Every structure is written in C-alpha cells, then in structure tokens.
C-alpha cells in the first residue's frame, strides 16, 4: 500500500490497480478505505484492532464491497484470489511484528500464475513506446 501523503482521512493511494481513499482513520485502532478503482468496485475495506480473550488483541479485516459491471467477473476470477493471498501475507507480517510465529500461507498455483501474468503486463506497460517490439 502506498499513499500520496501520510495516513489521514482523504489521503489517496492503493496497491497495483486497486485505488482507494482513506474514509476513516483512528491511529492504532482502525482504518477504512473507499474504493475508487478498478471500475465496478463499490464499497470499502479496512482493518480494526479488537480486544480478544486473555487480554490480547485481534486484527480484523473487513471487506464491504459489491462488484458491478466488469467487476462481476474480474473480482472472482482475478482480484479475489490475489486479495486473499495478499491479506494472508499481511496478517502473517502483522503476527511477526508482535513476536508471533505464523504458519506462513503458500500461494496457490493459480495465484502464482496470476501474479506472473500481471507482472509481465506491468513491465510491458512501463516500457517506453520506442523500445517495444512491433
């Protein structure tokens, strides 16, 4: 996740083709992002820290989104598998940051193939027009 400025309500950012604006932010407690891209992602996602049994805390991810138009296909076929893999990685990193030992999720063959395909596409888009093959 990268943002145009420090975390605050109204900051714009995202990751890959997914773009959003911070809608609510309570440092150390919660953050909610409103989607602005891709087309058809209507809603929010966010993280919150909640009290857990035994005096611990739980990091919760919430996705409140409806896929419309082209996203009705792109969400389940492309974005959801990538989202789930990214989220597992993020939660593992969060657990490590507080001294935990996560099991470590492995990406499925499908997720690895999607990432490889998108990485190639990204490289092709970033090349100057004059250096592309006809």
C-alpha positions as a LaTeX table, in Angstrom:
\begin{tabular}{lrrr}
\hline
Residue & $x$ (\AA) & $y$ (\AA) & $z$ (\AA) \\
\hline
Unk1 & 0.00 & 0.00 & 0.00 \\
Unk2 & 1.31 & 3.39 & $-0.92$ \\
Unk3 & $-0.25$ & 6.78 & $-0.27$ \\
Unk4 & 0.32 & 10.26 & $-1.66$ \\
Unk5 & 0.81 & 11.63 & 1.86 \\
Unk6 & 0.88 & 10.37 & 5.46 \\
Unk7 & $-2.12$ & 8.36 & 6.64 \\
Unk8 & $-5.07$ & 10.70 & 7.20 \\
Unk9 & $-8.69$ & 10.97 & 6.11 \\
Unk10 & $-8.74$ & 11.94 & 2.44 \\
Unk11 & $-5.30$ & 10.50 & 1.57 \\
Unk12 & $-5.35$ & 8.69 & $-1.77$ \\
Unk13 & $-3.39$ & 5.55 & $-2.53$ \\
Unk14 & $-3.60$ & 1.87 & $-3.24$ \\
Unk15 & $-1.71$ & $-1.14$ & $-4.47$ \\
Unk16 & $-1.39$ & $-2.32$ & $-8.04$ \\
Unk17 & $-4.55$ & $-1.40$ & $-9.98$ \\
Unk18 & $-6.62$ & $-1.12$ & $-6.79$ \\
Unk19 & $-7.06$ & 2.51 & $-5.72$ \\
Unk20 & $-8.83$ & 3.98 & $-2.71$ \\
Unk21 & $-9.17$ & 6.96 & $-0.39$ \\
Unk22 & $-8.95$ & 6.82 & 3.39 \\
Unk23 & $-12.50$ & 7.37 & 4.64 \\
Unk24 & $-11.96$ & 6.87 & 8.39 \\
Unk25 & $-8.78$ & 6.66 & 10.42 \\
Unk26 & $-8.26$ & 6.19 & 14.15 \\
Unk27 & $-4.50$ & 5.63 & 14.61 \\
Unk28 & $-3.72$ & 2.34 & 16.32 \\
Unk29 & $-7.39$ & 1.31 & 16.22 \\
Unk30 & $-8.89$ & 1.27 & 12.72 \\
Unk31 & $-8.68$ & 2.42 & 9.13 \\
Unk32 & $-11.31$ & 2.26 & 6.37 \\
Unk33 & $-10.62$ & 2.75 & 2.66 \\
Unk34 & $-13.23$ & 3.60 & $-0.03$ \\
Unk35 & $-12.52$ & 2.06 & $-3.45$ \\
Unk36 & $-12.04$ & 4.34 & $-6.45$ \\
Unk37 & $-10.69$ & 1.71 & $-8.89$ \\
Unk38 & $-10.96$ & $-0.68$ & $-10.61$ \\
Unk39 & $-14.27$ & 0.16 & $-12.23$ \\
Unk40 & $-17.07$ & $-1.71$ & $-10.53$ \\
Unk41 & $-15.56$ & $-2.00$ & $-7.04$ \\
Unk42 & $-18.21$ & $-0.23$ & $-4.96$ \\
Unk43 & $-17.65$ & $-0.11$ & $-1.22$ \\
Unk44 & $-14.96$ & $-0.17$ & 1.42 \\
Unk45 & $-12.39$ & $-2.33$ & 3.11 \\
Unk46 & $-10.44$ & $-1.80$ & 6.26 \\
Unk47 & $-8.70$ & $-3.07$ & 9.34 \\
Unk48 & $-9.54$ & $-2.76$ & 13.01 \\
Unk49 & $-7.92$ & $-3.86$ & 16.25 \\
Unk50 & $-10.33$ & $-5.53$ & 18.68 \\
Unk51 & $-9.95$ & $-6.89$ & 22.18 \\
Unk52 & $-9.59$ & $-10.66$ & 22.40 \\
Unk53 & $-9.87$ & $-13.20$ & 25.19 \\
Unk54 & $-6.97$ & $-13.32$ & 27.63 \\
Unk55 & $-6.12$ & $-9.63$ & 27.27 \\
Unk56 & $-4.82$ & $-9.96$ & 23.71 \\
Unk57 & $-5.97$ & $-8.26$ & 20.56 \\
Unk58 & $-7.28$ & $-9.40$ & 17.22 \\
Unk59 & $-6.58$ & $-7.71$ & 13.87 \\
Unk60 & $-9.75$ & $-7.84$ & 11.78 \\
Unk61 & $-10.05$ & $-7.17$ & 8.05 \\
Unk62 & $-13.48$ & $-6.18$ & 6.74 \\
Unk63 & $-14.48$ & $-6.08$ & 3.09 \\
Unk64 & $-17.83$ & $-4.42$ & 2.41 \\
Unk65 & $-17.97$ & $-4.32$ & $-1.37$ \\
Unk66 & $-20.33$ & $-5.03$ & $-4.23$ \\
Unk67 & $-18.90$ & $-5.89$ & $-7.63$ \\
Unk68 & $-20.83$ & $-4.30$ & $-10.51$ \\
Unk69 & $-20.33$ & $-4.24$ & $-14.27$ \\
Unk70 & $-17.00$ & $-5.73$ & $-15.38$ \\
Unk71 & $-16.00$ & $-6.35$ & $-11.76$ \\
Unk72 & $-18.65$ & $-9.07$ & $-11.53$ \\
Unk73 & $-16.16$ & $-11.20$ & $-13.49$ \\
Unk74 & $-12.80$ & $-9.62$ & $-12.59$ \\
Unk75 & $-13.41$ & $-9.84$ & $-8.83$ \\
Unk76 & $-13.97$ & $-13.61$ & $-8.54$ \\
Unk77 & $-11.58$ & $-14.61$ & $-11.33$ \\
Unk78 & $-8.63$ & $-12.26$ & $-10.74$ \\
Unk79 & $-8.87$ & $-9.89$ & $-7.82$ \\
Unk80 & $-10.33$ & $-12.11$ & $-5.08$ \\
Unk81 & $-7.61$ & $-14.80$ & $-5.27$ \\
Unk82 & $-4.92$ & $-12.10$ & $-5.32$ \\
Unk83 & $-6.66$ & $-10.21$ & $-2.49$ \\
Unk84 & $-6.86$ & $-13.31$ & $-0.31$ \\
Unk85 & $-3.16$ & $-14.14$ & $-0.85$ \\
Unk86 & $-2.14$ & $-10.55$ & $-0.12$ \\
Unk87 & $-4.28$ & $-10.47$ & 3.01 \\
Unk88 & $-2.76$ & $-13.72$ & 4.31 \\
Unk89 & 0.71 & $-12.25$ & 3.76 \\
Unk90 & $-0.26$ & $-9.01$ & 5.54 \\
Unk91 & $-1.69$ & $-10.86$ & 8.53 \\
Unk92 & 1.44 & $-13.03$ & 8.74 \\
Unk93 & 3.58 & $-9.86$ & 8.78 \\
Unk94 & 1.38 & $-8.36$ & 11.48 \\
Unk95 & 1.73 & $-11.50$ & 13.59 \\
Unk96 & 5.53 & $-11.48$ & 13.15 \\
Unk97 & 5.67 & $-7.81$ & 14.19 \\
Unk98 & 4.27 & $-8.72$ & 17.62 \\
Unk99 & 6.54 & $-11.73$ & 18.13 \\
Unk100 & 4.28 & $-14.42$ & 16.72 \\
Unk101 & 5.26 & $-17.37$ & 14.55 \\
Unk102 & 2.72 & $-17.57$ & 11.71 \\
Unk103 & 2.42 & $-20.85$ & 9.83 \\
Unk104 & 3.04 & $-18.99$ & 6.57 \\
Unk105 & 0.44 & $-19.27$ & 3.85 \\
Unk106 & 1.55 & $-20.60$ & 0.47 \\
Unk107 & 0.21 & $-19.08$ & $-2.72$ \\
Unk108 & $-1.78$ & $-21.42$ & $-4.90$ \\
Unk109 & $-0.58$ & $-22.27$ & $-8.41$ \\
Unk110 & $-3.42$ & $-20.07$ & $-9.74$ \\
Unk111 & $-2.29$ & $-17.06$ & $-7.65$ \\
Unk112 & 1.33 & $-17.55$ & $-8.73$ \\
Unk113 & 0.24 & $-17.66$ & $-12.39$ \\
Unk114 & $-1.90$ & $-14.50$ & $-12.00$ \\
Unk115 & 0.98 & $-12.64$ & $-10.34$ \\
Unk116 & 3.39 & $-13.71$ & $-13.10$ \\
Unk117 & 0.92 & $-12.62$ & $-15.80$ \\
Unk118 & 0.24 & $-9.26$ & $-14.15$ \\
Unk119 & 3.95 & $-8.64$ & $-13.55$ \\
Unk120 & 4.67 & $-9.22$ & $-17.28$ \\
Unk121 & 1.81 & $-6.92$ & $-18.22$ \\
Unk122 & 3.08 & $-4.24$ & $-15.83$ \\
Unk123 & 6.60 & $-4.40$ & $-17.32$ \\
Unk124 & 5.19 & $-4.10$ & $-20.86$ \\
Unk125 & 3.11 & $-1.06$ & $-19.90$ \\
Unk126 & 6.09 & 0.65 & $-18.26$ \\
Unk127 & 8.41 & 0.30 & $-21.30$ \\
Unk128 & 8.73 & 3.40 & $-23.49$ \\
Unk129 & 6.83 & 3.04 & $-26.75$ \\
Unk130 & 10.02 & 3.24 & $-28.86$ \\
Unk131 & 11.54 & 0.17 & $-27.16$ \\
Unk132 & 8.54 & $-2.11$ & $-27.72$ \\
Unk133 & 8.58 & $-4.72$ & $-30.44$ \\
Unk134 & 6.10 & $-4.15$ & $-33.30$ \\
\hline
\end{tabular}
